[in-house]
Amino acid sequence: MPLTDREAKVLNEIQDWERNLREFEPNDFQLTYEKYLQQSFLLLPERVQRQFFTVIDSWLFHLHSMIQGSQLQMDAKERILSAGRIFHKDLEKVEDLRQLKIEQLQYIAEQQIARHRLYSFAQGGLAGTGGPLLLSTDIPAIAVINLRAVQLIAMTYGIEVNTPFEMMTSLKVFHTATLPPRLQLEGWSLLMDELENRDDYYFYKGNEEIIDITWIEQPVQQLLKALVITLFRKKVIQGIPLVSMAIGAGANYQLTRKVTDLAHKYYQLRYLKEKEEYIG
C-alpha cells in the first residue's frame, strides 16, 4: 500500500534523523571521557563486570514485567483505546489501533509523551530537594517512567509488549535511547537489523543481553546528578532549594525527552513498515 503524503513526511523526518545520527562526530572531550570511563570500569575483575551487567539486565526485565502487568498500565491502555475510538468507534483491542491514520496515532502518542515528560520533570524536582528517600529512589523512579512511556508508545501504534520479541525490543529501544548520541547509531542499526531479519513477532531469537560497557555513562551521569543535587541542596531561596530542584527536574526531563523521541520514531517506523515493507 503506497504511503500517504503525511506518512511520507513522517518517513522523511525519520530518515533525516537517521542521517544526523550517521553524521554526528563526537568532540575530543567526549571521546576522552568515554575512554576514561571504560578503562576505569575494565580495571574491575571480570566477574564483577559480568555481575554488574547481569544484575542491571535482570532488574530491567523484572521492572518491565511489573509495569506491563500493573493495573496502572491496564488503565492507561484503556485510555489509549478510548482516545482511538474518537477516530474509529469499533476499536476493541490494541492491534486495532493500526487501522487509524498516522496523524491520529501521533496525536494520541504525543499525549502520552507530554504526560510522561511532565511526570519526569516533577519527579526530578522532588529528587532535587535532596531528601535522602527521594534521592535514593530517583533512579528506580526515572526508569519506571521511561520504560512505561516506551510501552505506551508501542501500544499506541498497535503493538502489545507482552510477547518475548516485543518485550526485548522495547527494552532495547529504552537502552538505545539512553546511550550517548555518538553510540546511538549502533543501537539503532541493531534494532533495524532485528526487525528486518525477524521470523515472527512472537519469539525473540537475538542477543538477550541488553546492557554492556557502552551504557556505563548512564549510571555515572545519574550518580553525578545526585552528587550535584547534594552539593546545591543547601542553597535555598525563601526556604526552597530551587537550584538543586532545577538540576534534578531538568536532567530527568531531558532523559525522558531522549527516550520518548527515539521510541516514537521507532514505533512510527514499525507502523510505516507494515504499510509498505520499508526499513531504513
C-alpha positions as CSV (number, residue, x, y, z in Angstrom):
1,M,0.0,0.0,0.0
2,P,1.5,3.4,-1.0
3,L,2.2,5.9,1.7
4,T,0.0,9.0,2.1
5,D,1.6,12.4,1.9
6,R,1.5,12.6,5.7
7,E,3.1,9.2,6.1
8,A,5.8,10.1,3.6
9,K,6.6,13.3,5.5
10,V,7.0,11.3,8.8
11,L,9.2,8.8,7.0
12,N,11.4,11.7,5.6
13,E,11.7,13.1,9.1
14,I,12.9,9.7,10.5
15,Q,15.4,9.5,7.6
16,D,16.7,13.0,8.3
17,W,17.1,12.0,12.0
18,E,19.0,8.8,11.0
19,R,21.2,10.9,8.7
20,N,22.1,13.2,11.6
21,L,23.0,10.1,13.7
22,R,25.3,8.9,11.0
23,E,26.9,12.3,10.6
24,F,27.3,13.0,14.3
25,E,31.0,13.5,15.2
26,P,32.0,13.5,18.9
27,N,34.5,16.0,20.1
28,D,37.8,15.2,21.8
29,F,36.4,15.7,25.3
30,Q,33.6,13.2,24.7
31,L,36.0,10.6,23.3
32,T,38.4,11.1,26.1
33,Y,35.6,10.9,28.7
34,E,34.3,7.7,27.2
35,K,37.7,6.1,27.0
36,Y,38.5,7.1,30.6
37,L,35.2,5.6,31.9
38,Q,35.5,2.4,30.0
39,Q,39.2,1.9,31.0
40,S,38.3,2.6,34.7
41,F,35.4,0.0,34.5
42,L,37.7,-2.6,32.9
43,L,40.0,-2.4,35.9
44,L,37.4,-4.2,37.9
45,P,37.6,-8.0,37.9
46,E,35.8,-9.7,35.0
47,R,33.4,-11.5,37.4
48,V,32.4,-8.1,38.9
49,Q,31.8,-6.7,35.4
50,R,29.6,-9.6,34.4
51,Q,27.7,-9.4,37.6
52,F,27.0,-5.7,37.2
53,F,25.6,-6.2,33.7
54,T,23.6,-9.3,34.7
55,V,22.1,-7.5,37.7
56,I,21.0,-4.5,35.6
57,D,19.6,-6.7,32.9
58,S,17.6,-8.7,35.4
59,W,16.4,-5.6,37.2
60,L,15.2,-4.1,33.8
61,F,13.4,-7.4,32.9
62,H,11.6,-7.5,36.2
63,L,10.8,-3.8,36.2
64,H,9.4,-4.1,32.6
65,S,7.2,-7.1,33.6
66,M,6.0,-5.4,36.7
67,I,5.0,-2.2,34.8
68,Q,3.4,-4.2,31.9
69,G,1.2,-6.2,34.3
70,S,0.2,-3.4,36.6
71,Q,-3.3,-2.0,37.0
72,L,-1.9,1.4,36.2
73,Q,-0.8,0.2,32.8
74,M,-4.1,-1.5,32.1
75,D,-5.9,1.7,32.9
76,A,-3.5,3.6,30.5
77,K,-4.2,1.0,27.8
78,E,-7.9,1.6,28.1
79,R,-7.4,5.4,27.9
80,I,-5.4,4.9,24.7
81,L,-8.2,2.7,23.2
82,S,-10.8,5.3,24.3
83,A,-8.8,8.0,22.6
84,G,-8.6,5.8,19.5
85,R,-12.4,5.3,19.5
86,I,-12.8,9.1,18.9
87,F,-11.5,8.4,15.4
88,H,-12.7,4.8,14.9
89,K,-15.6,3.7,17.1
90,D,-15.1,0.0,16.5
91,L,-11.7,-0.4,18.2
92,E,-11.7,-3.3,20.6
93,K,-8.0,-4.2,21.2
94,V,-4.6,-2.7,20.9
95,E,-3.9,-4.2,17.5
96,D,-7.0,-2.4,16.1
97,L,-5.2,0.9,16.6
98,R,-3.2,0.1,13.4
99,Q,-6.4,1.0,11.5
100,L,-6.0,4.6,12.4
101,K,-4.2,7.2,10.3
102,I,-0.7,8.1,11.4
103,E,-1.7,11.7,12.3
104,Q,-4.3,10.3,14.6
105,L,-1.8,7.9,16.2
106,Q,0.7,10.8,16.5
107,Y,-1.9,12.8,18.4
108,I,-2.5,10.0,20.9
109,A,1.2,9.2,21.3
110,E,2.0,12.9,21.8
111,Q,-0.5,13.0,24.7
112,Q,1.4,10.1,26.4
113,I,4.8,11.7,25.7
114,A,3.8,15.0,27.1
115,R,2.3,13.4,30.2
116,H,5.4,11.3,30.9
117,R,7.8,14.3,30.3
118,L,5.8,16.1,32.9
119,Y,6.0,13.2,35.3
120,S,9.7,13.1,34.8
121,F,10.1,16.8,35.4
122,A,8.1,16.7,38.6
123,Q,9.9,13.6,39.9
124,G,13.3,15.1,39.2
125,G,12.2,18.3,41.0
126,L,11.2,16.2,44.1
127,A,14.5,14.3,44.0
128,G,16.2,17.7,43.7
129,T,15.0,18.7,47.1
130,G,17.9,16.5,48.3
131,G,15.8,14.4,50.7
132,P,17.6,11.0,51.3
133,L,14.5,9.0,50.5
134,L,13.5,10.9,47.3
135,L,17.1,11.0,46.1
136,S,17.6,7.2,46.7
137,T,14.5,6.4,44.7
138,D,15.4,8.7,41.8
139,I,16.9,6.0,39.6
140,P,14.1,3.4,40.0
141,A,11.5,6.1,39.5
142,I,13.0,7.6,36.4
143,A,13.4,4.0,35.0
144,V,9.8,3.3,35.6
145,I,8.6,6.5,34.0
146,N,10.7,5.9,30.9
147,L,10.0,2.2,30.5
148,R,6.3,2.9,30.9
149,A,6.5,5.6,28.3
150,V,8.1,3.2,25.8
151,Q,5.4,0.6,26.4
152,L,2.6,3.1,26.0
153,I,4.0,4.5,22.7
154,A,4.3,0.9,21.4
155,M,0.6,0.3,22.4
156,T,-0.4,3.5,20.6
157,Y,0.9,2.1,17.4
158,G,-0.9,-1.2,17.9
159,I,1.8,-3.3,19.5
160,E,1.4,-5.2,22.7
161,V,4.6,-5.6,24.6
162,N,3.7,-8.9,26.3
163,T,5.5,-11.3,23.8
164,P,9.2,-12.2,24.1
165,F,10.0,-10.3,20.9
166,E,8.2,-7.1,21.8
167,M,9.4,-7.2,25.4
168,M,13.1,-7.5,24.3
169,T,12.5,-4.9,21.6
170,S,11.0,-2.3,24.0
171,L,13.9,-2.8,26.4
172,K,16.4,-2.3,23.6
173,V,14.6,0.8,22.4
174,F,15.0,2.1,26.0
175,H,18.6,1.1,26.1
176,T,19.4,2.7,22.7
177,A,17.6,5.9,23.7
178,T,19.7,6.3,26.9
179,L,23.0,5.9,25.1
180,P,25.1,9.0,24.3
181,P,24.4,10.4,20.7
182,R,27.7,9.1,19.4
183,L,26.7,5.5,20.3
184,Q,23.0,5.6,19.3
185,L,23.6,4.8,15.7
186,E,25.0,1.3,16.5
187,G,22.0,0.6,18.8
188,W,19.5,1.9,16.2
189,S,21.2,-0.2,13.5
190,L,20.8,-3.3,15.6
191,L,17.1,-2.6,16.2
192,M,16.7,-2.2,12.4
193,D,18.6,-5.5,11.7
194,E,16.5,-7.4,14.2
195,L,13.3,-6.0,12.7
196,E,14.3,-6.9,9.2
197,N,15.6,-10.4,10.0
198,R,12.8,-11.5,12.3
199,D,10.9,-14.7,11.6
200,D,7.8,-13.5,13.5
201,Y,6.7,-11.0,16.1
202,Y,6.4,-13.5,19.0
203,F,9.6,-15.4,19.7
204,Y,12.9,-13.5,20.1
205,K,16.0,-15.1,18.6
206,G,18.6,-12.3,19.0
207,N,21.0,-11.4,21.7
208,E,19.1,-11.3,25.0
209,E,21.8,-9.2,26.8
210,I,20.8,-5.6,26.9
211,I,23.4,-3.7,29.0
212,D,27.0,-3.6,28.0
213,I,30.0,-1.4,28.7
214,T,28.8,1.3,26.2
215,W,26.0,2.1,28.7
216,I,28.3,2.8,31.6
217,E,27.9,6.6,31.1
218,Q,24.2,6.5,32.1
219,P,24.7,5.3,35.7
220,V,27.7,7.6,36.1
221,Q,25.6,10.5,34.9
222,Q,22.9,9.6,37.4
223,L,25.4,9.4,40.3
224,L,27.0,12.8,39.2
225,K,23.5,14.3,39.2
226,A,22.9,13.0,42.7
227,L,26.2,14.5,43.8
228,V,25.5,17.9,42.3
229,I,22.0,17.9,43.9
230,T,23.6,17.1,47.3
231,L,26.1,19.9,46.9
232,F,23.4,22.5,46.0
233,R,20.5,21.4,48.2
234,K,21.6,23.8,51.0
235,K,21.4,26.8,48.6
236,V,17.8,27.8,49.4
237,I,15.7,30.7,48.2
238,Q,12.9,31.5,50.6
239,G,13.4,28.1,52.2
240,I,13.3,26.2,48.9
241,P,16.3,24.5,47.3
242,L,15.4,25.9,43.8
243,V,18.9,25.3,42.3
244,S,19.1,21.6,43.1
245,M,15.4,21.1,42.2
246,A,16.0,22.7,38.8
247,I,19.0,20.4,38.2
248,G,17.0,17.3,39.1
249,A,14.0,18.4,37.1
250,G,16.0,19.4,34.0
251,A,18.2,16.3,33.9
252,N,15.2,13.9,34.3
253,Y,13.1,15.8,31.7
254,Q,16.0,15.7,29.1
255,L,16.4,12.0,29.7
256,T,12.7,11.3,29.1
257,R,12.7,13.6,26.1
258,K,15.5,11.5,24.6
259,V,13.7,8.2,25.3
260,T,10.3,9.3,24.1
261,D,11.8,10.9,20.9
262,L,13.6,7.7,19.9
263,A,10.8,5.4,20.9
264,H,8.3,7.4,18.9
265,K,10.5,7.3,15.8
266,Y,11.0,3.5,16.2
267,Y,7.3,2.6,16.5
268,Q,6.3,5.1,13.8
269,L,8.7,3.2,11.5
270,R,7.2,-0.1,12.5
271,Y,3.8,1.3,11.6
272,L,5.0,2.5,8.2
273,K,6.9,-0.8,7.6
274,E,3.6,-2.7,7.9
275,K,2.1,-0.4,5.3
276,E,5.0,-0.5,2.9
277,E,7.6,-3.2,3.8
278,Y,10.2,-0.5,4.3
279,I,13.2,-0.2,6.7
280,G,15.9,2.4,6.9
